[in-house]
Amino acid sequence: MMLKKIAFFVGSIIPDYQSKTTRAIARSVEGKFDLEVFTSVGSTGESYFHGANDRQMVNIPHLKNYAGIIIEPDSFSFPAVYEELVKKIGEEATCPVVCLRYRDDRFYNVLVDDYGAMECMVKHFVEVHKFRKICHMTGLLEMEDARLRLKSYQDTMARYHLPVTEHMIFEGNYWTNRGDAAVEWFLSDGPDTMPEAIVCANDYMAISVTEALKERGLRVPEDICVSGFDNIAEVLYSVPRIASMNVPAEDMGIAAIRILERLLHGETVEQNTYLPVVPCFEGSCGCGSQVSINHNSELLEQINDLNKTIRQITYMNSDYESCLTNEELINCAFRNSLNLDYENIYICLCKYDEAEGDDTANMDFLDQYSDNMILYSILSREDNSYRFCHQEFPRHSILPAEHKADGKPLYILPIHYKNNCFGYTVIKTRNPEKLARFFILWMQGLSGAMDRIYLQHKNKAYFQFVQQSRLDALTELYNRREIENILRRKKYDASRKNPFYIMSLDMDGLKMINDTYGHLEGDHALKALADILKKVSNDHISAARTGGDEFLLCITAKNDEVPHRIQTDIQRMVDEYNRTSSKPYILSVSIGYAEFTKEGGIIKCMERADQKMYADKFAKKNTRRNGSN
């Protein structure tokens, strides 16, 4: 029996609050609904383009196909994205809609008592710590929760007859990049009017305010106390621990699913459901706190993940730069996905009119999704492989039906760079919260590289220049750098039914030709051998010049009959060249090959091929020596 579908729109699943609600929703729908999560890499920037991922996320699905919709409006990069989604819902959806942590009278809402929670925090500073000068850093005032928290602060201060001056309120943005400006504002009245406490509308701002105070030599909480709101994971690792209000993120996700279940069963549900907020008075508010061993171990794990991410970013970026086609890009993306926690990643590209044989040219409508999509490739951690599909399907189905049959949640993210829309990825994972922050960089790298490939193909002259940079100038075979890229791609080739071989070739007697007949003749001999290698090259065989007299073939084949035949063909063509050539020297090449194995790796495979090549060279020397005797 097919389950009804639920769509969940969230700006990013990486931050703690969104991660918790996503996890709770995914667990709550098991056996009840099919879940499709529309999300993005998120943004903290203020550029128009930085919100494009959120906007494109909204445009992927056709909402008439869903039995229910859940939205986290305050997780979007730009508030305007929410209104775009609401407009789309009005045009397409006929199902109930639930908003999390945001009240919209057009929908059902799961809320916390923002007003009461902020009142509780301010009262704590007034009644417990006897403070009188308490400042407030607001959230984005476009958001109702920020306005409610601000009003609660103002009303609570008024009830205690405490003045609120101009420099006691600073408008923040719910992120970490305005803490220094806020502290500067709060301290601008001079040392005699220094605040006793700064109450922030969320934890990210509280953390940044705490750091800004420390940079000025002020101690928290000894000199100035600080509090946040949401009780995200990061506050547990702050020194001191940030006092906060614990918003029940997981309970909100569970409540949203229960509301949809009741509505779909014909029950009456209150429009607004409120969940309690629990205060955490410790650490930065001046109350005692203790960091648990569990928190320390979690922090160590995060540091290790961060160090791993930093190391991998450098490699990943340089790796993406070498890609000239989408096929090469997918191979690169797979290699760099091996630290991510997923089962399958589906790369779905827009279907545009394409030039024959060129999968990136003539994309003239890159600002919107096509009605039909192409399932271009599948990355699989289960099989440790990837494969290309080129399967067309309607966008409203998100994926071809056979790939959705297991009923697992799908996480859908745009492949979008500035104003260019290339498609989207669909991810299956048991642990969306464990994708880690490297996943953001992975997605951004994929999108940016796809945009660069598109622009290169549009600029034919530049593309031809880059193509030339892959070739050896003398022989026009691949150069060493390019064959290394090819070997890396082959290493992670999806189909283990098609193993590959490395063939090492060394031209015999090049030094003698150069010394006796001159370097022009030496170059002629090298080009003659290169021409022979071009004749045996095809889609499954790549040839390169890797050094002065050194060549290499990468051969995709099921068994060693193919490389053996190629070795025979090369030797036959060399013999034919010598019979018909009028040159005063003999063209000769020594050859050895070896099969790649996952256990041995590329280097060991090349070493085994070289050993066989040198054995061939040694045997020829012995034959010539014995013949001369």
Order of alpha helices (4+ residues) and beta strands (2+ residues): beta-alpha-beta-alpha-beta-alpha-beta-beta-alpha-beta-alpha-beta-alpha-beta-alpha-beta-beta-alpha-beta-beta-alpha-alpha-beta-beta-beta-beta-beta-alpha-alpha-alpha-beta-alpha-alpha-beta-beta-alpha-beta-alpha
